[in-house]
Amino acid sequence: MGTFEINGGKQLKGELVPQGAKNEVLQILCAVLLTPERVEIENVPDIVDVNKLIDLLGDLGVEIEKLGPEHYAFTAKDVDIEYLHSDTFKKKGSGLRGSIMIVGPLLARFGKGYIPKPGGDKIGRRRLDTHFIGFQKLGAQFNYQAKDNFYQVEASHLKGTYLHLDEPSVTGTANIIMAAVMAKGTTTLYNAACEPYIQQLCAMLNRMGAKISGAGSNLITIEGVEYLGGCKHRVLPDMIEIGSFIGLAAMTQSEITIKDVAYEKLGIIPDTFGRLGIKMERRGDDLYIPAQDHYEIESYIDGSIMTIYDNPWPGFTPDLLSIVLVVATQAKGAVLVHQKMFESRLFFVDKLIDMGAQIILCDPHRATVIGLDRQVQLRGISMTSPDIRAGVSLLIAALSAEGKSTIHNIEQIDRGYQNIDKRLQAIGADITRVS
């Protein structure tokens, strides 16, 4: 396993360019399976999860051209459906959460889609019922082989229908849209996810010839078409990385400019960090965060403690609650962080407590943070990254801490953040990657 060694307590200064959005590109890559024509994609982040999915597409027979840094073309003309029965596929597919989204496109185009139980972060239950219930309502037959944890859906043809999702799952919405896009008739999808990732996917599919309306709302209508063609697509900057950099600037008292953030797509992310007292300034499409000696958490109008919680978009994304929690440890004031979606995502707070943070873990979903207002600096310790977002939160804590920290299992961080050590070194961070 790899390790980061960090000498903290240093102010950073400079510009950071966010990578392409991980959660968007995993959907976009799966969508190339819908057409035999060439699909060109720009701003593809060079991260472990994305590279695993590209490798999986190659094994399926997709022709892959690397046109430049973060720039690819894919041609899924000769897809090898029999590969889905192989032991290699079962091993590779189970190592990547995003692999679940190949099922919808394969079902739409080839009438069958198989997947082993996907991997990913260990942050609590992440059920797949929404995906497969949606496929069944479109007319597919579903089979689950419990012994092998293997999911199968098959259909001679798919037929448009009305679907009211039991939850606004982002990957579930994407998967069902990709399955329905070539179904016969009209599909109405209610309680759909409306994240920018879904908006981007629908825009791409429409450029390929699909007829999708309502993206950005929770009611999406899909008129089935017989054929989709090629297109070009550019992935948005990663809003989770942008939020991480806002938190990094605040915790390390650093002056940082985040470039080309696609500000209009950030939703309430800037405002939420603003409620923690972090100052920032929009400069065109850049976000400037000045160095701040102190930042103070707001209270509600009646004086009660601020609560920050996750909600489906346009609410606050759960992927940034770990960053909010870390940033609050050095703020003035207190905040209740409520992680509604995943019951294991706050368990990393024990490391922060060991570093000197004042946090009460109320239950698996809630933690109260009493900010230290920089009266006591966090101290460096040795720790292990449990998942992508917690790993980066611990990295931010280590960069702000006094002394040396080591973070093990950094493969988790590499799954979602591109060359994070080199990019931080470029703005003054003392961080070293050790095998």
N, C-alpha and C positions, 0 to 999 in steps of 0.2 A: 504493500500500500504506500501511496505517496503522502508526504507531509509538507505543510507550510511552517516555516520558522519565521516569526514576526517579532521585530523589535518595535514596540509601540510608543505612543506618546509624541509622535512627530506630526507637525502640521504639513498638509499637502497643498499643492497649488498647481493649477493647470487646467487643461481641457480633457474631457472624456467623451468619446463617441460611442453611443449605445449600439450594441450588436442587433442583428435582426431578431424579431420576436420568436422565441422558442415555441410558445404555444400556438402561434399562427403557422409557422413553417411545417410543423408536424402534420397539420391538416392539409396544407397545400401540397406537400410531397405525396400524400396518399391520393390526392385528387388527380395526379398525373395518370393513374391507372384507368381513368374513365375514358381515355381517348388513345387511339393508335398514333395520333399526330404528335409533333414535337411541342413540348412545353418548356419555356425558358423562365427561369426563376432567379431573381437578383436578391442580394442581401441575405443570403443563407448563412446562418452563424456556424462557425467551425467548433461545434461542441459535441460531446460524446453521444447524447441522445439522437441528435440529428444525423451524425455520421453513421450510427447504427441503423437508422431507418434507411438511409441511402444505400448502405451495404445490403440490407434486406431486399430493397427494390431491385438491386443488381442481381441478386440470387433468383429473383422471380423472372428474370429475363428482360428487365427494362434496360434499354441502352442509355448510358449515362455519359455526358460530356461535361468536363470541367472547363468552362470558358474563361475563368479568371478567379481571383480571390472572391469567395462568397458568391460565385456566379455559375449556375449550372443550366444544362438543358437535359431533358428526359424524354425518351420516346418509348412508350409502352406498346410497341407494335406486336411483339412476339412474347406474350406473357405465358410462362410455364405454370399452368394451374396445378399440375401434378406435384410440383415442388411443395405445395401445401401439405402433402401427406408425409413428407420426409422428416426424419429425426432432426436433421439440421435446422429445418424451419421451426420445429417445436422448441428447440433450444434457443434459437435467436429471437423468436417471437416472444418467448416468455421473459426475455431480459429487457423489455422495453414497453413502457405503458402506452406510448403512442401507436404501437403496432395494431391496437384494436381498431384504428380507423382505416385499415386496409380492407376491412370486411365489407363496409357499405359500397365502395367503388367496385370491388370484385363481384359482389352480389348483383349490382346493377348491370354490369357489362357482361359477366360470364355465367350468371345464374347460381353461383356458389361462392361462399366465403368461409374460411376456417381460421381459427386462431387459438393458440394455447392461452392459458390464463396469463395476462400480461403482468410484467414486473412494475418497477418504478419506486417512488418514495414510500417508506414505511411510516405513513402519517395517519393511519387508521383505515377503516373500511372504505373501499372504493368500488362499489358494486357496479355491475355491468347490465343490470336488468333493463334500464332505460333503452339501451341500444337494441337488445334482442326483442323486447316487447314491440319496439317500433318496427323492426324487420318483419316480425310475425303479422302485424297489422297491415303491412304492405303486401302480405301474401306469401311470405317465406315460411318454410318448415324449419323448426329449430330443434337441435339435438345437443345435449350436453353429456359428454363422457366423463363422469365424475372420477373414474379411476385415473385417467390421464389429464384431468383438468383441461379438456379440449372442447371448444365450442364450434358448432357447425350450423350454418344456415344455407338452405338451397331453395331455389324457386325457378320454375319453368318460365314464369313471367311475374312481374310486379305490377300491382294496380294501385293507383292513387287512392288515398283515404283521408279521413279526419283523424288526427292524433292529438291527444291532450297529454303532454308529457307529465309524468309524476314528479319530475324535478327538472329545473332548467340546466341540465348538464351540458357543458360546452362540447365535450367530445361526443356525447350522445346526440346532440343537435347536429353537429357536423356530419356524423356518420349517417344519420337518417336522411339529411339533405342529400348527401352523395348517393344514397341508395334510391331516393325518390326522384332524382333528377331525370332519370330515363324510364320511370314507371309510366304505365299507360293511364292517362287521365290526370286529375289534379289532386295534389296532396296539400292539406291544410295542417300546419304544425303550430299548436298553441302551447303556451308556457315554454316557448323556445328560448334558449340562451341568446342574448343580443350583444355580446362582447364584440369589440373591434375585430377580434379574430374571426368571428362568424361573418361579420360584415365584409371582411376582406375575402373570405372563401366564396361568399355569394357573388361578389363583384367579379372574381376570377371565373367562376362557373358561367356567369352571364356572358363574359367575353368569349367563352368557349361555345356559346350557343344555347345555354340553359335559359329558362324563363322563371326567374325567382323574384318575388317582390316581398317587401316587408322586412328585409334585413335591417337590424338595428332596433326592431320592436320585438315583442314576444309573440307576434302572430305572423308567421311566414307562410307564403303561398308558393307552391312549386307546380308549374304546369309541365308535365313530362314531355320530353323530346326524344326523338329516335337516335340522335347522333350528336356527339360533342367533338369539337375540333381543338386544335392547338391554340396557344396564346402566350403572351408574355405577362409576367407578374413580378411586382416588387414587394417584398415583405416589409411591414412596418418596423420601426425601432421598438425594442423590447421595453414595454412600460414597467415591467418588474425590475429590470436592471436600472432604469431611470430612477425609480423609487429607491432602490438600493443605494445609488450614488447620492441622492438627496440626504439619506440617512448617514452615509459615510462623511459627507461634508460637515454635517452638524456635529457628529460625535468627535471628529478630529479637529474641529475649529478651523476648517480649511476653506479656502476660496477656490471654488470649482465651477467651471462652466461646462454644462452638459449640452453637447451639440446636436442639432437636428432631431428634436424630440417628438416631432409630430404632435404639437401641444394640444390641438383640438381633439386628439384621440386619447388624452390622458384622463379624461373624466374628472372625478373628484380627488385624484391622487395628490395634486399640489395643495388643494384646500385642506386635505386631511393632515398632511405634514405641517401645513400652516397652523393648524389647531394645536400642534405640539410646540408652537412658538418659533418654528424655523422660518427665517426670512428668505425669500427668493424673488427673483425678478425675471419676467419674460422679456427676452431680447430677440425679436423676430421669432424664429423657431428654435432658439436656444433658451436654456434655462440657467440663469446665473445665481449661484448661492454664495453670498459673502461669508467671510470668516466671522463667527459669532462666539463671544466669550460665554454668553448665557442664552438660554431659550426657555420660555415659561409656558407650561401647558395651560390652555384655557379651561375655564369652568363653565358649566351651563349658567343660564341667566339667573336661576334661583340659587346658584352657589354650589350645587351638587357636583360630585366628581365626574369628570369627563369619561365617557365610555366610547371606545372605538371598536367596531365589530365588522365582520365581513358580511357581505350580501351579494346576491347575484347582480351582475352589471345592469344598470349603472351605479350600483352600490360599490363599496370598497372591496377590492380583490383580496381574497384570503391569502394569496401568495406574498402579500406585503405586511401581514400582521406581525410576522417574526421581526421584520425590520423596525416597525413601529415600537415593538416591545423593547428592543435593544436601545433605540434612540431615547426612549423615555427614561432609561436608567440614569442619564446625566442631565435630564431636564429639571427645572424647578416646578414642583407640584406633583400630583399623582394622577394616574389614569388606570381605568379598568380595561384590559384587553380581552375581548370576548371572541374566541375562535369557534364559530358555530358549526362549521362544516366537518372538520376532522378532529377526532378525539385524542390523537397522539401528537399533535403538532406543537404543543407547548411544553413538552417534556424536556426540551433542551435547556430550560431555565435553570436547572440545577448547576449547569456550567457557569452561567452568569452569576448565580449566587456565590459560587466558589470564587469568582473574580471580585466579589465585594458588592454586587448589586443588591438592592433591597426589593425583593419580589416575594409576594405571597401567591403560591399556586393554589387557587381556591378549589379547583376541580379540574378534570381533564380539559375543560373548554375555557376556563377563565383564570386570568392572573392579574393581580393588582400590583402595579409598579409604583414605588415611592421614589421619586427622582432625587438624586444626590446633589443636583445643582453644582456639580464639579467641586463640591467641598471635599469629597473623597474620590480619588481617581481609581478606576478599576485596575486590578493587578493581573499581570500575565500568568497564565497557567498552561498546563497540558490538557488537551481535550480532543474529542473525536466528533467529526461531522456526521450527524444522523441522517440528514437529507439535504437537498439542494438549498432551500431557503434558510433553514436553520444554520447550515454551514456558512453561508455568506453573512448571516447575522453575527455568528461567532467571529468571523474574520473581521468585521467592522469593529466589534468589541475589542478584539486583540490589537487592532491598529490604533485604538484610542487608549489602550491600557498602559500602565507603567511597567516596564521590564519586558521580558521575553515570553512569548507564547508559542506553543506548538499546536497545530491542528492536524490530526491524523485523518485518514480516510477521505482525502481531498478529491478522490474520484467522484464523490457525490457533488462537490462544487463544480468540477469540470463538466458534469452532465448538463449544466445549465448556463455556465458563464465562460465565455471565450477568452483564453489567455489572460485570465484575470490578474495573475501575478505580474506579468510583463506590463500590462496597462497601468497597474497601480504603481509599479516601479517608475514609470515614465513621469508620474506627477509627484515623486518623492517618497514613496512608501519603502520601508526597509522590510522586504518580504523575499524569502528564498524558498524555492521548491527543492525538496530533498527526496531522493528515492528511498 
